Amino acid sequence: MKQDSKHVLVTITTLDASRSDFAPVVAPGEREIHVWEFRSEMPGFTQEEIVEILSPDERARAARFHFRRDAQRFSATRARTRAILGAYLQADPRELRFKYSAREKPSLVDPAVDIRFNVSHSGDEAMVAVAAGREIGVDIEQPRSNVECEPLAERFFSPGEKKFIRALAGQQKLSTFFRLWTCKESFLKAHGTGLSRPLSSFDVTLGERLGQLLSIRANARGEGLWSLVEIESSSGYPAAATVEGALDEMRLYRLA
């Protein structure tokens, strides 16, 4: 459980989105994470060229999407993820192999460097979060004005979070709901339990500003230390990352 209100040092680097690969990247430090933000597309590349980067099972999954746009988003996000991880491992993105937990959390098979990662995408936006030797989760959500946030909060959130949402009105209620949702999702994804663990089983306390370590009240089950930080996305979509252990710095790579 992390109880800390200090700020995380955020460094932003903009990279060329037209590239299909990247220069070698050094793995994050002991108290550092990297977050890559990009649109779920690859300008200048045909769908055939993008799909060629994927593994056979990823190609099969892309082919199962009913709508072509969803297949394109999935393929581009997976291809970008492979390129990003290949930059850390100095490996051909096509050669990377993944395994999946019982809850479908992906990880690398026998990586040369012990890096852990997590992926999230919503609408046209996507993020990949990377940590060295410790679990990490990330979530980004496209805000939707037609979401009935208070009924959802009453159903899924903890008592303290419900009370917090009830006290708000209008646009502030909606934006706060999505901020809380992304924070809670990122924790569940880092923890590896997904929505099999109730969202009401832990609390998130929002800070006044982004880039801040937020508090998590988790069950007294030896959960260990987790650090949660909100991410200021270029799209304005609410986003957050949770990492196992302490956090001092976040490097945000934006592909533009």
C-alpha positions in Angstrom: 0.0 0.0 0.0 1.4 3.4 -1.0 0.6 6.4 1.1 2.5 9.3 -0.4 1.5 12.6 -1.9 4.8 13.6 -3.4 5.1 14.4 -7.1 6.6 12.2 -9.7 9.2 13.8 -12.0 7.8 13.6 -15.5 10.1 13.8 -18.6 8.4 14.0 -22.0 10.1 13.0 -25.2 8.4 13.3 -28.6 9.4 10.7 -31.2 8.6 10.2 -34.9 5.3 8.3 -35.3 6.2 7.3 -38.9 8.9 4.9 -37.8 8.2 1.2 -37.4 11.2 0.7 -35.1 13.1 2.8 -32.6 16.7 3.2 -31.5 17.8 1.1 -28.5 16.2 2.2 -25.2 17.7 1.6 -21.8 15.4 -0.2 -19.4 13.8 2.0 -16.6 15.7 2.5 -13.4 14.8 1.0 -10.0 12.3 3.7 -9.1 11.3 4.7 -12.7 8.7 3.7 -15.3 8.4 4.4 -19.0 5.0 5.1 -20.7 4.6 5.2 -24.4 1.7 7.1 -25.8 0.5 6.8 -29.4 -2.5 6.7 -31.7 -3.6 3.2 -32.7 -2.4 3.6 -36.3 0.9 3.5 -38.2 1.0 6.4 -40.8 2.8 5.4 -44.0 2.3 1.7 -43.5 -0.3 -0.4 -45.2 -2.4 -2.9 -43.2 -0.6 -5.7 -44.9 2.8 -4.3 -43.7 1.5 -3.9 -40.2 0.0 -7.4 -40.0 3.3 -8.8 -41.2 4.9 -7.7 -37.9 2.5 -9.7 -35.8 2.6 -13.4 -34.7 0.2 -15.9 -36.3 -2.1 -15.9 -33.2 -2.2 -12.1 -33.3 -3.1 -12.2 -37.0 -5.9 -14.7 -36.3 -7.2 -12.5 -33.5 -7.2 -9.4 -35.8 -9.1 -11.4 -38.4 -11.9 -12.2 -35.9 -12.9 -8.5 -35.5 -16.3 -7.8 -37.0 -15.4 -4.2 -38.0 -12.4 -3.4 -40.1 -11.5 -0.3 -38.1 -11.3 -2.4 -34.9 -9.0 -4.9 -36.6 -6.8 -2.0 -37.8 -6.6 -0.5 -34.3 -5.7 -3.9 -32.7 -3.0 -4.7 -35.3 -1.4 -1.3 -35.1 -1.3 -1.3 -31.3 0.2 -4.8 -31.3 2.8 -3.8 -33.9 3.7 -0.7 -31.9 4.0 -2.7 -28.7 6.4 -5.1 -30.4 8.5 -2.3 -31.8 8.7 -0.6 -28.4 9.7 -3.8 -26.6 12.2 -4.6 -29.4 13.9 -1.3 -28.7 14.5 -2.3 -25.1 15.7 -5.8 -25.9 17.5 -4.9 -29.1 15.6 -7.6 -30.9 13.5 -7.9 -34.0 9.9 -7.1 -33.1 8.7 -10.0 -35.2 10.8 -12.5 -33.1 9.3 -11.6 -29.7 7.2 -14.2 -28.1 4.5 -13.6 -25.4 2.9 -15.7 -22.8 -0.4 -15.0 -20.9 -1.4 -15.4 -17.3 -4.7 -17.1 -16.3 -6.2 -13.6 -16.5 -4.7 -12.9 -19.9 -2.0 -10.5 -18.7 0.8 -10.7 -21.3 4.5 -11.0 -20.6 7.6 -11.8 -22.6 9.0 -15.3 -23.0 12.7 -15.5 -21.8 13.6 -11.8 -22.4 17.3 -10.9 -22.4 16.4 -8.1 -20.0 13.7 -8.5 -17.3 11.2 -5.9 -18.4 7.5 -6.1 -17.7 4.9 -4.2 -19.7 1.2 -3.6 -20.0 -1.0 -2.2 -22.8 -4.2 -0.2 -22.9 -6.1 1.3 -25.8 -9.4 3.2 -26.1 -10.8 4.9 -29.2 -7.9 5.9 -31.3 -5.4 6.2 -28.4 -3.1 3.6 -26.9 -0.4 3.4 -24.2 2.3 0.9 -23.3 3.8 1.1 -19.8 7.2 -0.5 -19.1 9.0 -1.3 -15.8 12.2 -3.3 -15.0 11.7 -6.4 -12.8 8.4 -5.5 -11.3 4.7 -5.6 -12.2 3.0 -2.7 -13.9 -0.4 -1.8 -15.2 -1.7 1.0 -17.4 -5.2 2.2 -18.4 -6.4 5.0 -20.7 -10.1 5.6 -21.3 -11.9 7.7 -23.9 -14.5 9.8 -22.0 -18.1 9.3 -23.1 -20.8 11.8 -22.2 -23.5 9.2 -22.3 -22.1 7.2 -19.4 -24.3 7.1 -16.4 -21.4 7.5 -14.0 -23.3 7.7 -10.7 -25.1 4.4 -11.1 -21.9 2.8 -12.2 -20.0 4.3 -9.2 -22.8 3.0 -6.8 -22.4 -0.4 -8.3 -18.7 -0.8 -8.5 -16.8 1.8 -6.4 -15.9 1.7 -2.7 -18.0 3.5 -0.1 -15.5 6.4 0.1 -15.4 6.8 -3.7 -19.2 6.7 -4.0 -19.5 9.5 -1.5 -16.9 11.5 -3.3 -18.7 11.1 -6.7 -22.1 12.0 -5.1 -20.8 15.3 -4.0 -19.9 16.4 -7.5 -22.1 17.7 -10.4 -22.2 17.9 -14.1 -18.9 17.7 -16.1 -16.9 17.5 -12.9 -18.7 14.3 -11.9 -18.1 12.7 -15.3 -14.4 13.6 -15.5 -13.8 12.5 -11.9 -15.5 9.2 -12.6 -13.2 8.5 -15.5 -10.1 9.5 -13.5 -11.1 7.1 -10.7 -11.9 4.3 -13.2 -8.5 4.5 -15.0 -6.7 4.6 -11.7 -8.5 1.5 -10.4 -8.2 -0.3 -13.7 -4.4 0.3 -13.8 -4.1 -1.1 -10.2 -6.0 -4.3 -11.2 -4.0 -4.8 -14.3 -0.7 -4.4 -12.4 -1.9 -6.8 -9.7 -2.8 -9.2 -12.5 -6.3 -9.9 -11.3 -8.3 -7.9 -13.7 -12.0 -7.4 -13.0 -12.1 -10.8 -11.2 -11.2 -8.7 -8.2 -14.0 -6.2 -7.2 -13.3 -2.6 -7.8 -14.9 -1.9 -4.4 -12.2 -3.9 -2.6 -9.8 -1.0 -2.6 -9.9 2.8 -2.5 -8.1 5.4 -4.7 -7.7 8.9 -3.5 -7.3 11.5 -6.2 -4.7 14.3 -6.0 -5.4 17.8 -7.1 -2.8 17.6 -9.9 -1.7 14.9 -12.4 1.7 13.3 -12.0 1.2 12.7 -8.3 1.5 9.6 -6.3 -1.9 8.6 -5.1 -3.0 6.5 -2.1 -4.5 3.0 -2.5 -6.2 1.3 0.4 -6.0 -2.4 -0.3 -7.1 -5.4 1.6 -4.8 -6.4 4.4 -3.5 -9.4 2.5 0.2 -8.5 2.2 -0.4 -6.6 -1.1 3.0 -5.0 -0.8 3.9 -1.6 -2.0 2.2 -0.1 -5.1 2.7 3.3 -6.6 -0.1 4.9 -8.6 0.3 7.9 -10.9 -2.0 9.7 -13.2 -0.8 10.5 -16.7 -1.4 13.7 -18.6 -2.1 12.3 -22.1 -1.8 14.6 -25.2 -5.4 13.6 -26.2 -6.8 14.7 -22.9 -8.1 11.1 -22.2 -7.8 10.2 -18.5 -4.9 7.7 -18.0 -3.0 6.2 -15.1 -0.3 3.7 -14.3 0.4 1.5 -11.3 3.7 -0.1 -10.5 4.9 -2.5 -7.9 7.3 -0.7 -5.4 8.4 3.0 -5.2 8.2 5.5 -8.0 10.2 8.7 -8.4 10.3 9.3 -12.1 8.1 8.7 -15.2 9.5 9.1 -18.8 6.6 9.7 -21.2 7.4 9.0 -24.8 4.9 10.5 -27.2 4.8 9.4 -30.8 3.7 12.3 -33.0 
